[in-house]
Amino acid sequence: MHVAQQDVDRLAPTRRPTGRVAGYQRWRELLFLHWRISPAEMAARVPELLSVDTCEGSAWVGIVLFRMSGVRPWWSPSIPGLSSFPETNVRTYVHFQGRDPGVLFLSLDAESSLGVQIGRQRWGLPYHRSKMSVARSGSTIRYTCEREWPGRMGVGGTVEAEIGDPYSGLDCRVESGRAIPGSLEHFLIERYFLYSQKSGRLLAGQVHHTPYPLCEARLKTCEQSWLEDIGLTVRRPPDHVIFSEGVSTEIFPLRPVAADS
């Protein structure tokens, strides 16, 4: 069995937090691509208060391509034309003082000018406005992205995959289509905290949803410049590929992270 870094509680974040929900989102047709990266190389990209989270002795960088829908604050219904759009994020995995394992976004692309502005200004996340598409025909799904602003134009790529059967559970890593705690799949996919930096402060937010239903996936095309754009030279195919039809998500507010908390 693939084993993740020890002494980090990976079950507590899966429980629904208390407090008021800030908003709702549906994440659909997610393709997860992951590469092994040396922990030392990734540590240079991680804020001082956070530690690189590792599995099988490696840090990991992921590209996640998907569709957002039903995006809305708790007080508003979804708005046609504004609440649904494609998104791609590049992320790595961190924890705070041995707890709250979560995601650190290295870049995000979305085909929503409003979403990009809110993400950058309110959440302190490195969002970019991009021209994007998600097209599905039978068992084949194709994602395209071409960045427009801010930053270097044209960053993105084309990724196409063949979606297979519900994940088979090789090496007892997945059961009934869900990742088993302690597995590589659970380490990579089941992440409920996110970290960001805004005005020099480290912030943490939490989401809640049911476990991802997972399916096998095989890459047919993977032409991408997201990793190069953040300074990572990775020219080999991903070390791990998996697909999920998606989940409905509750989004909770950001909070400051203090070293003595």
C-alpha positions in Angstrom: 0.0 0.0 0.0 1.2 3.6 -0.7 1.9 5.3 2.6 1.6 9.0 3.2 3.7 11.1 5.7 3.1 9.9 9.2 1.7 11.8 12.2 -0.6 14.0 10.2 -4.3 13.6 10.9 -5.9 13.2 7.5 -9.4 12.3 8.8 -10.2 15.4 10.9 -10.3 17.7 7.8 -12.9 15.5 6.2 -15.5 16.2 8.9 -17.8 19.2 8.3 -16.7 22.3 10.2 -18.9 24.3 12.4 -19.9 27.9 11.5 -21.7 29.6 8.7 -21.1 28.5 5.1 -19.6 31.3 2.9 -20.7 29.8 -0.4 -21.4 26.8 -2.6 -19.8 25.3 -5.7 -20.1 22.1 -7.8 -16.9 20.7 -9.2 -17.5 18.5 -12.2 -15.5 16.3 -14.6 -12.2 16.6 -12.7 -9.0 15.2 -14.2 -6.1 15.0 -11.7 -2.5 14.8 -13.0 0.3 14.5 -10.5 4.1 14.5 -10.7 6.7 13.6 -8.0 8.9 16.5 -7.0 11.8 16.6 -4.5 10.7 18.0 -1.1 13.6 20.5 -1.2 12.6 21.9 -4.5 9.0 22.4 -3.4 10.0 23.9 0.0 11.3 27.0 -1.8 7.7 27.7 -3.0 6.0 27.2 0.4 5.3 30.0 2.9 7.5 30.0 6.0 4.7 28.8 8.4 3.8 25.8 6.3 5.6 22.5 5.7 5.7 20.4 2.6 3.4 17.4 2.9 5.0 14.2 1.4 4.0 10.8 0.4 6.4 7.9 -0.5 9.2 10.3 0.2 8.2 12.8 -2.4 6.4 16.1 -2.6 3.8 16.3 -5.3 2.6 18.9 -7.8 -0.8 18.5 -9.4 -2.6 19.9 -12.3 -6.4 19.6 -11.8 -8.7 20.4 -14.8 -12.5 20.6 -14.3 -15.7 22.6 -14.6 -17.2 24.8 -11.9 -21.0 25.2 -11.7 -23.5 26.5 -9.2 -20.9 29.0 -7.9 -22.6 31.3 -5.5 -22.4 33.0 -2.0 -24.7 31.6 0.7 -27.1 34.5 0.3 -27.6 34.4 -3.5 -28.9 31.9 -6.1 -26.7 30.9 -9.0 -26.6 33.5 -11.8 -26.7 32.2 -15.4 -23.6 33.2 -17.3 -21.6 33.9 -14.1 -21.9 30.8 -12.0 -20.5 28.2 -14.4 -17.0 28.1 -16.0 -14.0 25.9 -16.6 -11.0 26.1 -14.2 -7.5 24.7 -14.0 -5.3 24.8 -10.9 -1.7 23.9 -10.2 -1.2 22.9 -6.6 1.1 21.3 -4.1 0.4 19.8 -0.6 1.3 21.3 2.7 0.4 21.1 6.4 0.5 23.5 9.3 2.6 22.3 12.3 1.6 18.7 11.6 -2.1 19.2 11.2 -4.7 20.6 8.8 -3.1 19.0 5.6 -4.2 21.0 2.6 -3.6 22.6 -0.7 -1.3 25.4 -1.7 -2.2 26.8 -5.1 0.7 27.8 -7.3 -1.5 29.1 -10.1 -5.2 29.0 -11.1 -6.9 29.7 -14.4 -10.6 30.4 -14.9 -12.8 31.5 -17.7 -14.5 34.0 -15.5 -13.3 37.6 -15.1 -15.5 38.1 -12.0 -14.3 34.9 -10.5 -10.6 35.8 -11.1 -11.1 39.2 -9.5 -12.8 37.8 -6.5 -10.2 35.0 -6.1 -7.3 37.5 -6.3 -8.7 40.3 -4.2 -10.8 38.5 -1.6 -9.0 35.1 -1.3 -5.4 36.2 -2.2 -5.2 33.4 -4.7 -3.0 33.6 -7.9 -5.9 33.5 -10.4 -5.6 34.3 -14.1 -8.3 34.9 -16.7 -8.0 32.4 -19.5 -9.9 31.2 -22.6 -10.9 27.6 -21.7 -13.1 24.7 -22.8 -14.1 21.3 -21.6 -15.5 19.0 -24.2 -16.7 15.4 -23.7 -17.6 12.8 -26.3 -18.3 9.3 -25.1 -15.4 8.2 -22.9 -13.0 10.9 -24.1 -12.7 14.3 -22.4 -10.6 17.2 -23.7 -9.5 20.4 -21.8 -8.0 23.5 -23.4 -6.6 26.6 -21.8 -4.9 29.8 -23.1 -4.1 32.4 -20.5 -5.1 36.1 -21.2 -4.3 38.1 -18.0 -2.5 38.9 -15.8 1.0 37.6 -16.4 2.4 35.9 -19.5 -0.2 35.4 -22.2 -0.6 31.9 -23.7 0.2 29.8 -20.7 -2.0 26.7 -20.6 -2.3 23.7 -22.9 -4.4 20.9 -24.3 -5.1 17.7 -22.2 -7.1 14.8 -23.5 -7.9 11.6 -21.6 -9.8 8.4 -22.0 -12.1 7.7 -19.0 -12.3 4.1 -17.8 -14.2 2.1 -15.3 -14.6 3.0 -11.6 -11.2 2.8 -10.0 -10.4 -0.9 -9.5 -8.9 -0.7 -6.1 -5.5 -2.1 -7.0 -3.3 -2.6 -3.9 -6.4 -1.9 -1.8 -6.1 1.8 -2.4 -9.7 2.4 -3.4 -12.9 0.8 -2.1 -16.3 1.3 -3.8 -14.8 4.0 -6.0 -13.5 6.0 -3.0 -9.9 6.5 -1.8 -9.0 4.7 1.4 -7.2 6.8 4.1 -3.5 6.1 4.0 -3.4 5.5 0.3 -1.7 7.7 -2.3 -5.1 8.5 -3.8 -6.4 9.8 -0.5 -3.3 11.9 0.0 -3.6 13.5 -3.5 -7.3 13.8 -3.9 -9.0 14.2 -0.5 -7.9 17.7 0.5 -10.2 19.9 2.5 -8.0 22.8 3.6 -6.6 25.5 1.3 -3.9 28.1 2.2 -3.3 31.5 0.7 -1.3 34.7 1.5 -3.0 38.1 1.5 -1.4 41.4 2.6 1.5 39.4 4.1 -0.8 37.2 6.2 -1.2 33.5 5.9 -4.9 32.5 5.6 -6.6 29.1 5.7 -10.0 28.1 4.4 -11.9 24.8 4.5 -14.3 23.0 2.2 -16.7 20.1 2.8 -18.0 17.5 0.5 -18.6 13.8 0.2 -15.5 11.7 -0.9 -14.7 11.9 -4.6 -16.0 9.0 -6.8 -12.9 8.0 -8.7 -12.5 6.4 -12.2 -9.5 5.2 -14.1 -8.1 7.5 -16.7 -5.5 7.2 -19.5 -3.8 10.3 -21.0 -4.0 10.6 -24.8 -2.6 14.1 -25.1 -0.8 16.3 -22.5 0.7 19.5 -23.8 1.0 22.0 -21.0 3.1 25.0 -19.9 1.7 25.6 -16.4 4.6 23.9 -14.7 7.2 25.7 -16.7 5.5 29.0 -15.9 5.9 28.5 -12.2 9.5 27.5 -12.6 9.3 23.7 -12.5 11.1 21.7 -15.2 9.1 18.5 -15.6 9.2 17.0 -19.1 8.0 13.5 -18.3 4.4 12.2 -18.3 2.5 12.4 -15.0 3.3 9.8 -12.3 -0.4 9.5 -11.4 -3.6 10.1 -13.4 -7.2 9.8 -12.1 -10.7 11.1 -12.9 -13.8 12.0 -10.9 -17.3 12.9 -12.1 -17.3 15.4 -9.2 -18.8 16.6 -5.9 -21.0 19.4 -4.5 -19.1 21.5 -2.1 -19.7 23.9 0.8 -17.1 26.7 1.1 -16.2 28.1 4.6 -14.6 31.5 5.2 -10.9 32.2 5.3 -9.3 32.7 8.7 -5.8 33.9 9.7 -3.3 31.3 10.6 -1.1 32.0 13.7 2.1 30.2 14.5 1.0 29.8 18.2 -2.6 28.6 17.4 
